[in-house]
Amino acid sequence: MKNYSIIDHLKFIIPSLIGIFMFMIPIGTADGVTIPIAILADWVQELLAAQLSAIMMIIIVITAIMTLFAKFAGKEAFSRTPFFQQLFYTSNFWTVTRIIAAIFAVMVYFQLGPEAVYSEDTGGLLLDGLLHVLFAVFLFAGLFLPLLMNFGLLELFGTLMTKIMRPLFRLPGRSSVDALASWVGDGTIGVLLTSKQYEEGYYSKREAAVIGTTFSIVSITFSLVVLSEVGLAHMFVPFYLTVAFAGFIAALIMPRIPPLSRKADTFISDDSKGINEAIPAGDNVLSFGYKNALDRAKKEKSVYKFFKEGAQNILDMWMGVAPVVMAFGLAALIIAEYTPLFTWLGAPFIPLLELMQVPYAAEASETILIGFADMFLPAIIGSSIEAEITRFIIAALSVTQLIYMSEVGGLLLGSKVPVSFKDLVVIFLLRTIITLPIITLIAHMIF
């Protein structure tokens, strides 16, 4: 440690402690337990409550206009600013998605066209609800994310957790930070962290896909919201332990079966080398992890760079993700609300639920696949079912399914994480098949 000055130690310790505090330390408030980032996000939402729908509509429309401009002007139009080139010069598929999102956003905001587009259960739920949350969360998560990523915390955790994450989940140790940030904070933070790590060459395609779809777990806060909706808030401890156990089993199985097991162990570019996790002679896990952390912190020399990277994170999430959530989320919600598709899709689960002795199996079956559209929908639909055990199963399953298009699914598609829409459908179904029997078994023990 003689090669490091006191400044080097402080450059690692102070920003990392601030990052841990902002993203991972639960704080009690009048509304329950949350994290500082969420408190700041709630404050901004209250401050800008009347303007946020308009702001998000404008962001989505500007994104579509700039993407069209980049498409017609060619890739070289933004050659002086690689960040904007990467943000606006996209494939035909994403260009069309952004245009559709802009049309949807204008229709919802001005209440144009069919009511199915702008009703409070579809477009209103997104533009006047979820997108407010995403605006505020991305604003602070994007700005402060470099505290977790750039000052050595990932390097320290990466070394300490390798012996756990590698054998259990076939993942680098640093992925434990992504999981922790999701668990205490929000699944969106986990996706953002994973995508950035992948872009910087720390994760292979397989690792990024596994982490993004398996460890972007639903936060404690949102789990409580779901549980309150089904009228079982008093059962939070057994509920969250059930969710954690079922999620752990799914995390053991999912990386070992297709489609995740078939993802290439190659990196985003040929320059990327991944992470060397070997510990040199003369070092133990802790000393080597701490040295790695100090080496990373030493590289950070500019406050301007910190804020510039934070601002780019914010724009990347606002403009890269909001249109995807608007386009895919609204389409899924319209299908869920105005067609019997999810009732039909749930019908094959009725015999399975009856076999597992779940009361009100027919009603419960309607909620099983609808969570793919939005994680809150199963709780809303299932809240009227009389049997507590059935409501418990529905709530726990909706949280462990993890992939829902109005948020995590949309975020993954809008990020650089290498998963397709088809991958997400298959992963959602597999997680449902794996976790449903586990949750039902535990529910029978509790009730």
N, C-alpha and C positions, 0 to 999 in steps of 0.2 A: 504493500500500500504506500510505499515511500514515493512512488512516482506521481502521487496525486496530492494536490494542494487542498487546503481547507475549503477553498472556493469550489473545487470540483465536488467535494462531498456535499456542500450546501446546494449546489446546482442540481444534484440528484434528489436530496432529501426534501427540500422545501417544495418544489413544484409537484413532486410525487405525492407528498402528504396532502397538498391542496387538492390534487386530482382525486385521491382516495376519498377525501372529505366531500367533494362536490358530487361524485358519482356513486359512492358506495356506503356512506354512513347514514343509517336511518335516523330521522329526527321526528319526534312526536309533535304533531300539530293538532289544531281543533278538529280537523277532519280525519285524523288517524296518523299512521306512520308513513313518512315519505322521505325523499332525499333532497338535498339543497338544489340540485338542477331542476327538479320537479316544482319546488317552491318558487324559484325564479320564473319558470315557465307558466305557472298558475298566475303569478303576479302580472306578467305581460298579457296573458289572456284576458284578465280582468281589465287591465289598463286600455287595451285596444279592442275590447269585446265588440263594439259597434262597427269597427273598421276591418276586422280580420277577414271576413268573407270577401269583401271587395279587394283587399290586399292579395289574398290567395288567388282570386280570379285573375287579377292583373299579372301576377307572377306566372301563372299557367299560360295566359295569352301571350305574354312577352316571350316566354320559352318557345312557344309554337312559331311565332314570327321570326325569331332569331334562328331557329332550326331550319325553317323554310329558306331564309336568306342564305344560310351556310350551304344548303343543298343546291341552290341555284348559282351562288357565287363560286362554289368549289371549295375544296379543303384549304387552299392557299389563302383564302380570305382572312383567316385568323392565324396565319403562320407566325405572326409576331407575338401572339399570346397563346402558347400551347394549351393553357388551361381552358380558355374559351373554345379553342379548336376541338378539344376532346369533349367539352360539354355540349356544343351545338352541332358538330358534324357527326351525325349518327346514321345508322342504317335506314333503309326505306321503311322497315317495320316500325322502328321507334319514331321516325318522322310522322308517319300516319297516326300512331298512338298519341303523340303530342297534339296533333291537329284535332283529333277526336276529343281529347281531354279539354282543349280550349273551347270547342263548340259546346261540350257538356257544361263547362264552368259558366259560360255566358248564359246558357239556357236556364241553369239552376239559379244563378244570381238574379236574373231579370224575370224569372218564372215564365219562360217562353216555351211553347210546344206542349206536348202531352204532360199531364200531371205526374205520370209514372216517372218522369225524369227528375222533377224538382220537388216531389213530395217530401215531407219531413222524415219518412222512412227510407228514402233512397238518396237523391241528390242533396237534400237538406241535411241528412245525417252526416254526409261527407263534408260538404262545403261549410256548413254552419257548426259542425262538431269536430269530427276527426281532424280535418285540415287545420283548424285552429290549434289543436293540440300539437300537430306535427310542426307547424310554423314556430311555436314557442319552444318546443323541445329541441328542434334542430338549431334554433338560434343559439341556445346556450350549450347544448351538447357539442355542436360543431365548433364553437369558439373555444371551449375548454378541453376538447378531446386531445389536443397536443400535450396537455399535462399528463395524460395517461400513456401517450404513445412515444413522446420524444425525449423524455428525461430519465430513462433507464428502468422504469417500473416493470415494463414487459420483459426486459432482459433478466431482471432479478427473479420475477415469478416464473419466467420461462425455464430457468435453470432449476429452481426449487421444485417445480411441479412436473418435470419431465418423467420422473420415475413413476408417477401416478397416471398422467395423461397418455403416455405412449402405450403401456401394456393394456390399459382399460379401453381407451377410445381410439388408439392409433393416431394420436394427434400430438403436435408440439406442446410443451409445457405452457407457453405463453397464451395458449387458447383458454386457459383457466381464467385469465383476466376478462376475456370477452364474456364468458359464462357468468362470472360474478357481477359484471356491470349490468348484464341483462336481468339477472335474478333480483338484484337490489334496486336497479334503476328502471330499465325498460328494454323490451326486445329490440326496439328501433336503435338503441344505443349499441347493442350487440352487433346488429347488421352493419351499422356505420363503421364500427371498429374493425370488424372482420374484412369488410370491403377495402378499407384503407390498408390493412396489413397485407392483403392479397396484392393490391396495386403496387405496394412497395417491395414485393418479392419475398416476403417472409413465409407465406403459405403457398403450397402447391394448389392446383385446381381442385384436387380431391379434398385436401384439408379445408380449403375455403368453403367448398360446398357442404362438407360435413358440419363444420362449425356454424355456418349461416343457417342451416336447416335443423340442427339438433340442439345447439346451445344458445340460440337467441330466444331464451326462455321468457315466459310471461312474468312480469314483475309481481312482487308481493302485493303492491298497491292495487294493480289491476285485478289480481286474483280475488282480492277482498271485494272489489266492485261487482264482479261476476257472482260471488257468493251472496252478496247482499241482494242482488236482483232475484235470486231464487229463494230468498227468505231464510238463509241458513248461516248468516254472519256469525252466530254464536258457536258455530262448529269450525272456526277457521283453522285451529291447530290440527285436528285429524284430517281436515280437507287438504291442507297444504302438505302434510306428511304423505298423504296418498298421492298427490300430484307429483311430489318430489321422487317418490319410489317408482311410480309408473314411468316418469320421465327418465329416470336413471336406467331402468331396464331397456327402454327404447333407445337410449344413447349407447348402450352396449351392443345392441343388435343392428341398428340402422347402418353404421359405417361398414359392416361386414357383409351386407347384402346389396344387390342392385337396387336403384340406379347409382347409389353413392359409391359402392365398391368398384364400379366400372369407370369412375372418373380418373383421368390421367394424372399421374404424379409428376406432371410437368408444371412449369411456372409461367407467369404472365409474359415474361420476355426471356430471351436466351441469356441475358446478363444476370438474372436472378439466381442465387445459389441456395436459397432457403436458409436454414439455421443449422450451424454446427453445434450439436448438443453434447459432444464429447468433453469430458472434464480432464484437463491436463494434469500430469503428475505434479505433486506438491500442493495441489489445491483440493479443498473439499467443496461440496455443493454450494454452501453458503458463501465462502470466500470468492469462488469463481463467479457466482451470480452477482455478487456485489461489485466485483471488478468490471464485469460486463456492463452493469448499470452505470458505473462511473465513466467508462469509455463512451457510452452513448450520451450521457449528460454533457461531457466535455465538448461534443460536437455542436451543441446549441450555443450560439454566440450573439444572436440578434433578437431583440424584442420585436422589431419590425417583422421579421420572418415568422415569429410566433403568431402575431395578429393577422398577417397576410394568409398564412396557412389556415387559421381559424375561419377567416372570411371566405376562403375558397371552399372549405368544408361546408359552410352554411349554404352558399350558392349551389354547390354540387347537390346537396340534399333537397333544397327547395325546388330547384329547376329540374333535377334528374328524377326525383322521386314523386313529387306532388302530381305531375301529369299522369304518371303510371297508376297511382292510387285512384285518381279521379276517373280515368278511363276504365280500368279493369274492375275497380271497386264498385263503380256505379252500374256497370253491366251485370256484375254478379248480384248486386242488391235488387235490381229490377227483376232478374230471373227468379230470385228467391221470393220476392213479394208478390209478383203478378203471374207466376206460372206454377203449375204443380210439379215442376221438375224435381225438386228436392224431396217431395213426398214420394214420387215414383222411385227415386234413387234410394230412399230410405226403406222402401218396402221389403227388400231382401233381408234386412236386419231384424224384421219382426220375429221370424222363427228363432233366430239366435238369441234375441232378448228374452223370448218366452222360455227357451231352454235354460237360460241363466236365471230364470225366475225373477225377472224385473217387472214390477207392477206397471200397468198402463203401457205395455210394450208398443202398441200401435202408435200412440201419441209420442212416445220417446223416439221411435224410429225416424220420425220427421225431423228431429233435431240433429241426427247423427252426422249427416253430410252437409247440412246447411252452414256449419261453422266454416266451411271453405270460403264462403262469401265474406263473412264477418264473424269474429269470435264471440261477439256479444249476442248474435241472433239466437243460438241455442238456448241461452239463459232467458232471453225475452220470451221465446216461444214455450220453453219448458216451465216457466214460472207459474203457469196456471195448473200444472199437473198436481194432483192432491198428495201423492205419496212422496214423503220426504226422501226416501232412499233413491227414488227415480230422479228427483231434482238434484240430489247429491251427485249421482252418476253422470247426469247431463253436464253439470257445471265442471266437474273434474275432467271429463273427456274433452270438453271444449278448450280447456286450458292446455292439456297435454297434446292435443292435435297440432298446435303450434303454427301451422301454415294457414293463414287466412288472407284473402286477396286484398281486403281493405287496408291492411297495414303490412305485416311482415312479408306476406307473399308479394305484394306490390313493391315493397322496398327491395326485396331480393332481385326481382325482375329489373328494377330500375338501377340496381347497383352493378358493380363489375363482377360480383360473385357468379361463377360459371354454372348457373342452373337455368333450365328452360321451363316453360309453363307446364309441359308434359311431365318433367321431373317433379315439379311441385305437386301435381295431381297424384302421382304414384306415391310420393313420400307421405302426403296427407292420408291416403288410404292405408298405407302400411302402418303408420303411427296409430291410426284408428283401430286396426285389427290387433296390433300388439298391446295397446294400453287398455282397450275396453274390457277384456276378461280380468285383467289385474285390478282395475278400478272396481268392477262389479264384485269380485271376490272380497276385496277389503270392505266395500260398502255393506255386504252381508254380515261381515264380522262386527261392524260398528252398529248397525241398526237391528 
